[in-house]
Amino acid sequence: MGGALEGLLVVDLSRILAGPYCTQMLGDHGAEVVKVEPPEGDGTREWAESYGDGVSAYYAGLNRNKRHVTVDLSTAAGRTLVLRMLENADVLVENFKTGTMERWGIGAETLLARFPRLVYCRISAFGADGPMGGLPGYDAVIQAYSGIMHMNGEPGSRPLRIPMPITDLTTGMLAFSGVLLALQERTRSGRGQLVDLSLLDGALSLLHPAAANYFRTGERPERLGSAHPNIAPCDTFTSPMGEIYVAAGTDRQFAILCEYLGAPEVARDERFRTNAARLAHRAELTAILADLVARMEYDADAARTMIAKGIPASLVRPLDEVLGDPEVHRRRMVQTVDGRRVLGIPVKLGRTPGTIRTPPRPAGADTRDVLARFGLAAREIERLIADGVVTQHRPSRG
């Protein structure tokens, strides 16, 4: 049985991260995704470590389960070719600089009038209008602009970028959700619509509980490192096994933690009996717990033991340990395709599970096959290649 989105045709004009992440998820669940790149390819093809033939590690993490065609959209013939693809397409995803598609005469308004069932997903940095509308932006820039970077870091330290491109990834996931919402609504109305996302909106959607706290108090959040603004204890401590993250969101969890650490009397201390009291005496509590954790005897399974007892905790683990973890593999979050390890599919469906079928391929690897799929005759395809409107990949020779 195919995936949940089998039969769906997606034309992917997006590049870099948020758009390709969205379309990869659509492809994981069975959609036919045609990735349309310029002749020089998606810029991430050249970002650092490469598997060869223009498939970098970065590109590989975002572009599996797609067919790869190159089209020069700056040419009238290239735009005509995309219009031909859209005749039977269900979804278009693009994240060009705002106004680019309109300048080419294939903006959302034009395409939705011509193809009324099309779901047009547009991703931008700041949206199409407003003081910042139309300006370009990148993940780290949006982390800084949205306040995320200002809150991240140790107390008294400089702001830090979160290492993963969370605003791009979040916006990609929201785009995936938005496309599915529009497709569901189309089953009732028979009409597609614009799905409009910005990296800024995606970043702002992550500001919990920071925004909720600010709306309540009007106070600017402080940098807390690994600590939590609303819960104590909730921090990283140094143990004989290495750094360990320990939290206690309820009074019961705190009592179990103190019992586990061999100091049940700490939970009965008036300074620490409630979460509000613990927050008010955070510094004293942190010092006490740091001493207890440092002196505690642990086994190699300490995190599992603590979690099993009802204590939210984990050793702070490096990536190589995480990706070798039996639980990670049991959940099939590390898979192999074409001899390469990749992250798995997080959404597990019982009857129509997603699958990883094809690896990311070189730019233009499927150009001839894709154009034939859209009804172009061999002679037309060869003329487009000869004119430089499209390109067909030629494998490099080692």
Buried (B, 14 or more C-beta within 10 A) or exposed (E): EEBBBEEBBBBBBBBBBBBBBBBBBBBBBBBBBBBBBBBEBBBBBEEEEBBEBBBBEBBBBBBBBBBBBBBBBEBEBBBEBBBBBBEEBBBBBBBBEBEBBBEBEBBBEBBBEEBEBBBBBBBBBBBBEEEBBBBEBBBBBBBBBBBBBBBBBEEEEEBBBBEEBBBBBBBBBBBBBBBBEBBEBBEEEEEBBBBBBBBBBBBBBBBEEBBEBBEEEEEEBEBBEBBBBEBBBBBBBEBEBEBBBBBBBEBEBBBBBBBBBEBEEBBEBEEBBEBEBBBBBBEEBBEBBBEBBEEBEBEEEBBBBBEEEBBBBBBBBEEEEEBEBEEBEEEEBBBEBEEBEBEBBEEEEEEBBBBBEBBBBBBBBBBBEBBBBBEBEEEEBEBBBEEEBBBBBEEEEE
